Amino acid sequence: MSQLQNAFTLFLSLLVEAMPFLLLGVILSSILLIFVDERRLVALMPRNAVLGAFVGGCIGFLFPVCECGNVPVARRLLVQGMPNAVAVSFLLAAPTINPIVIWSTWVAFRDQPEIVFYRVIFSLFIATVIGIIFSIQKDPRPLLQTSLAKSLNWQPQTPEKESIPLLLQSGSFLIGNSGQTLRLDESFAATAVLPAVQAIPMKRRWLTFVENVVMELRELGGVLILGSAIAAGLQVFVPREFVLNLGQDPITSILAMMLLAVIVSICSTVDSFFALSFASSFTSSSLLAFLVFGPMIDLKGIGLMLSIFKPRMLIYLFALAAQMTFLLTLAHSYLF
């Protein structure tokens, strides 16, 4: 009975800790929907895979959300046609590459500033490389949940369509306000006929804002509750000593801290203080593994990411992030 009580207490603590950041992410997502012309934002993003992935990783400075809040923002950007490289890189890097987390890490490891530096560099590098890898899949819809893929504002750009004059292509057409010929197809119906953000009355914008916040909280809150319950159960029923006993050498200590990061599912804004408690018994490289891998992949995050991606996509994401984190931190342990 005491274990169940401990599990319930941990579940509530995880939920209370994560919910404000999920709310922040949902609010930012709704702001994008109602008050920002996302098509302009998407149009500004680089189409080059390498540059786009790097920029996506740095966007966290503009949207300072943790691993609970970045999911609704990334989902909203994907719906509006954000390139895969940008969206995936943002999803992985935003929980670490933001001013709040960088500041909290520096406060915790003030005597070891290199931890802050390598955490940022490793996180940005991993997110950029994975973003580049997933940019190979030009059409993101096979990677996404069916409900999200249906609402995706994505249109393929094939050489054939680019080389054929517009009026020689099949379909229906109309004349735009400026006199140019516009093709009336599904992608046009999903974007071009929508009024500009500035044309929507302010009262209607606020009503839609509230409706979207409630809808996304209801959808994402459910998976957050499930992920928090699983994380709390594992923390209580899997002895922590079992994990700690693995950390006797550079390789097993890194693997143990990566496993611990997945199990505890602690928010990236406070995980540095949690990692600091292991500084006396674990190497700095294994602490880095915890600080880099945890914000990218943990049980809460997996539950939330399932609202965007299919399980197969998450397996690839998990495997790539785990391998790169392990290799980078292992190299760090032998070189520094």
C-alpha positions in Angstrom: 0.0 0.0 0.0 2.8 2.4 0.8 4.3 1.8 -2.6 1.0 2.7 -4.2 0.9 5.9 -2.1 4.4 6.8 -3.2 3.6 6.1 -6.8 0.5 8.3 -6.6 2.5 11.1 -4.9 5.1 10.9 -7.6 2.4 10.8 -10.3 0.9 14.0 -8.9 4.3 15.7 -8.6 5.1 14.9 -12.2 1.7 16.1 -13.3 1.9 19.3 -11.3 5.4 20.0 -12.5 4.6 19.3 -16.2 1.2 20.8 -16.6 2.2 24.5 -16.5 4.7 23.9 -19.2 2.2 22.0 -21.3 -0.2 24.9 -20.8 2.5 27.3 -21.9 3.1 25.2 -25.0 -0.6 25.0 -25.8 -0.9 28.8 -25.4 2.0 29.4 -27.7 0.5 27.0 -30.2 -2.8 28.8 -30.0 -1.1 32.2 -30.4 0.5 30.9 -33.6 -2.9 29.8 -34.8 -4.8 33.0 -34.0 -2.4 36.0 -33.9 0.5 34.9 -36.2 0.4 34.4 -39.9 2.0 31.0 -39.8 2.3 30.8 -43.6 4.8 33.8 -43.4 6.7 32.1 -40.6 6.9 28.8 -42.6 7.9 30.8 -45.7 10.8 32.3 -43.8 12.2 28.9 -42.8 15.2 27.7 -44.9 14.4 24.9 -47.4 17.9 23.6 -47.3 17.9 20.6 -45.0 21.1 21.4 -43.1 20.4 25.1 -42.6 16.7 24.3 -41.8 17.6 21.7 -39.2 20.0 24.1 -37.5 17.5 27.0 -37.5 14.9 24.6 -36.1 17.1 23.7 -33.2 17.7 27.4 -32.5 14.0 28.4 -32.5 13.9 27.3 -28.9 15.2 30.7 -28.0 12.0 32.2 -29.4 9.7 29.5 -27.8 11.2 28.8 -24.4 9.2 25.6 -23.6 10.3 22.3 -22.1 9.6 18.8 -23.4 6.0 19.1 -22.3 5.3 22.3 -24.1 7.3 21.8 -27.3 5.0 19.1 -28.6 1.8 21.3 -29.3 4.0 24.0 -30.8 5.8 21.5 -33.1 2.5 19.9 -34.1 1.0 23.3 -35.0 4.1 24.1 -37.1 3.9 20.8 -38.9 0.2 21.3 -39.7 1.1 24.6 -41.4 3.7 22.9 -43.6 6.9 23.5 -41.7 9.7 21.4 -43.3 10.5 18.1 -41.6 14.1 19.2 -40.8 12.9 22.3 -39.0 10.0 20.7 -37.1 11.9 17.6 -35.9 15.0 19.6 -34.9 12.8 22.1 -32.9 11.0 19.2 -31.2 14.3 17.7 -30.0 16.3 20.8 -29.2 13.7 23.2 -27.8 13.6 21.6 -24.3 17.3 22.4 -23.9 18.1 25.2 -26.3 16.1 27.9 -24.5 17.2 30.6 -22.1 15.3 29.2 -19.0 17.0 25.8 -19.2 20.4 27.2 -20.0 20.1 29.5 -17.0 19.0 26.8 -14.6 21.8 24.5 -15.7 24.3 27.2 -15.1 22.9 27.8 -11.6 23.2 24.1 -10.8 26.6 23.6 -12.3 28.2 26.9 -11.6 31.4 25.2 -10.6 31.4 23.1 -13.8 30.5 25.6 -16.6 31.7 23.1 -19.2 28.6 21.0 -18.4 26.4 23.9 -19.6 28.5 24.4 -22.8 28.5 20.7 -23.8 24.9 20.3 -23.0 23.9 23.0 -25.4 26.4 21.9 -28.1 25.5 18.2 -27.9 21.8 18.8 -27.9 21.9 21.2 -30.9 24.2 18.8 -32.8 22.0 15.8 -32.2 18.8 17.7 -33.1 20.3 19.1 -36.3 21.6 15.7 -37.5 18.3 13.9 -36.8 16.4 16.8 -38.5 18.6 16.3 -41.6 18.0 12.6 -41.6 14.2 13.0 -41.4 14.3 15.6 -44.1 15.0 12.8 -46.6 11.3 11.9 -46.2 9.9 14.7 -48.3 6.2 13.9 -47.6 5.8 13.9 -43.8 2.3 12.4 -43.8 3.4 8.7 -43.6 5.3 9.6 -40.4 2.3 11.3 -38.7 -0.8 10.1 -37.0 -3.7 9.7 -39.4 -5.8 12.5 -37.9 -2.9 14.9 -38.0 -1.8 13.9 -41.5 -5.3 14.7 -42.9 -5.1 18.3 -41.6 -1.5 18.8 -42.9 -1.0 21.8 -45.1 1.5 20.1 -47.4 1.8 20.1 -51.2 4.4 18.2 -53.1 6.7 20.2 -55.4 7.6 17.9 -58.2 9.8 18.7 -61.2 7.0 17.8 -63.5 4.6 20.3 -62.0 7.3 23.0 -62.0 8.1 22.5 -65.6 4.6 22.5 -67.0 2.9 25.9 -67.4 0.0 26.4 -65.0 -2.8 26.6 -67.6 -1.6 23.3 -69.2 -2.1 21.4 -66.0 -5.4 19.7 -65.3 -7.8 21.1 -62.8 -10.1 24.1 -62.1 -8.8 27.7 -62.1 -10.0 31.1 -61.2 -8.6 34.7 -61.5 -7.1 36.2 -58.3 -7.5 39.8 -57.1 -4.3 40.9 -58.7 -5.3 39.3 -62.0 -3.1 36.2 -61.8 -4.4 32.7 -62.5 -4.9 30.5 -59.4 -5.3 26.8 -59.4 -8.3 25.6 -57.4 -7.3 22.4 -55.7 -7.3 20.9 -52.2 -4.2 22.7 -51.1 -5.6 26.0 -52.4 -8.9 25.4 -50.5 -6.9 24.7 -47.4 -4.8 27.9 -47.5 -5.6 30.5 -50.1 -9.2 31.0 -49.3 -8.6 31.5 -45.6 -8.8 35.1 -44.6 -5.6 36.9 -43.4 -5.1 36.9 -39.7 -5.5 40.7 -39.7 -8.9 40.4 -41.3 -10.4 38.3 -38.5 -12.3 40.4 -35.9 -10.4 40.5 -32.5 -13.4 39.1 -30.6 -13.5 36.1 -32.9 -9.8 35.6 -32.6 -10.0 35.4 -28.8 -12.9 33.0 -28.9 -11.0 30.7 -31.3 -7.9 31.1 -29.1 -9.8 29.8 -26.0 -11.4 27.0 -28.0 -8.1 25.8 -29.3 -6.5 25.9 -25.9 -9.3 23.8 -24.4 -9.2 21.3 -27.3 -5.4 20.8 -27.2 -5.3 20.6 -23.4 -8.0 17.9 -23.5 -6.1 15.9 -26.2 -2.5 16.3 -24.9 -3.5 16.3 -21.2 -4.7 12.7 -21.5 -1.4 11.4 -22.9 0.5 13.5 -20.3 -1.5 11.8 -17.5 -0.8 8.4 -19.0 2.9 9.1 -19.4 3.2 10.5 -15.9 1.5 7.4 -14.5 3.9 5.1 -16.2 6.9 7.2 -15.1 5.7 7.2 -11.5 5.1 3.4 -11.5 8.6 2.7 -12.9 10.3 5.0 -10.3 8.6 3.2 -7.5 8.5 -0.4 -8.6 11.9 -0.5 -10.3 14.6 -0.2 -7.6 16.8 2.8 -8.2 19.7 0.9 -6.7 19.5 -1.4 -9.7 20.1 1.5 -12.0 22.8 3.1 -9.9 24.8 -0.1 -9.5 25.3 -0.1 -13.3 27.4 3.0 -13.1 30.7 1.5 -12.3 32.7 2.4 -15.5 32.4 5.0 -18.2 30.2 2.9 -20.5 27.7 1.5 -18.0 27.5 4.9 -16.1 26.5 6.6 -19.3 23.9 3.9 -20.1 22.6 4.0 -16.5 22.1 7.8 -16.5 20.4 7.6 -19.9 18.1 4.9 -18.5 17.5 7.0 -15.4 16.6 10.0 -17.5 13.9 8.0 -19.3 12.5 6.6 -16.1 12.3 9.7 -13.9 11.0 11.9 -16.8 11.9 15.1 -14.9 11.2 18.5 -16.6 14.2 20.0 -18.4 13.9 23.2 -16.4 14.8 21.5 -13.2 16.6 18.3 -14.3 20.0 19.9 -13.8 19.4 20.1 -10.0 18.4 16.4 -10.0 21.5 15.5 -11.9 23.6 17.5 -9.5 22.7 15.0 -6.7 24.6 12.3 -8.6 27.7 14.4 -9.2 29.6 12.7 -6.4 29.1 9.2 -7.7 28.8 9.6 -11.5 31.2 11.0 -14.0 30.5 14.4 -15.7 30.1 12.5 -19.0 27.2 10.4 -17.6 25.6 13.5 -16.1 25.8 15.0 -19.6 24.1 11.9 -21.0 21.3 12.5 -18.5 21.0 16.2 -19.3 21.1 15.7 -23.1 19.0 12.6 -23.6 16.3 13.2 -20.9 14.8 16.3 -22.5 14.7 14.6 -25.9 13.2 11.2 -24.9 11.4 10.4 -21.7 8.2 8.6 -20.8 6.1 11.8 -20.7 7.6 13.0 -23.9 6.9 9.7 -25.7 3.3 9.9 -24.7 2.9 13.4 -26.0 4.9 12.7 -29.2 2.4 9.9 -29.9 -0.1 12.6 -30.5 2.0 13.6 -33.5 4.0 10.6 -34.8 3.3 7.0 -35.5 5.1 4.5 -33.2 7.5 3.5 -35.9 8.7 7.1 -36.2 9.3 7.3 -32.5 11.3 4.1 -32.5 13.6 5.6 -35.2 13.8 8.9 -33.2 14.6 7.1 -30.0 17.3 4.9 -31.5 19.0 7.8 -33.3 18.9 10.1 -30.2 20.2 7.3 -27.9 23.1 6.3 -30.2 24.3 9.8 -30.8 24.0 10.7 -27.1 26.0 7.6 -26.1 28.7 8.2 -28.7 29.1 11.9 -27.9 29.2 11.5 -24.2 31.5 8.5 -24.4 33.9 10.5 -26.6 33.7 13.3 -24.0 34.6 10.8 -21.2 37.9 9.8 -23.0 38.9 13.2 -24.4 38.1 15.5 -21.5 
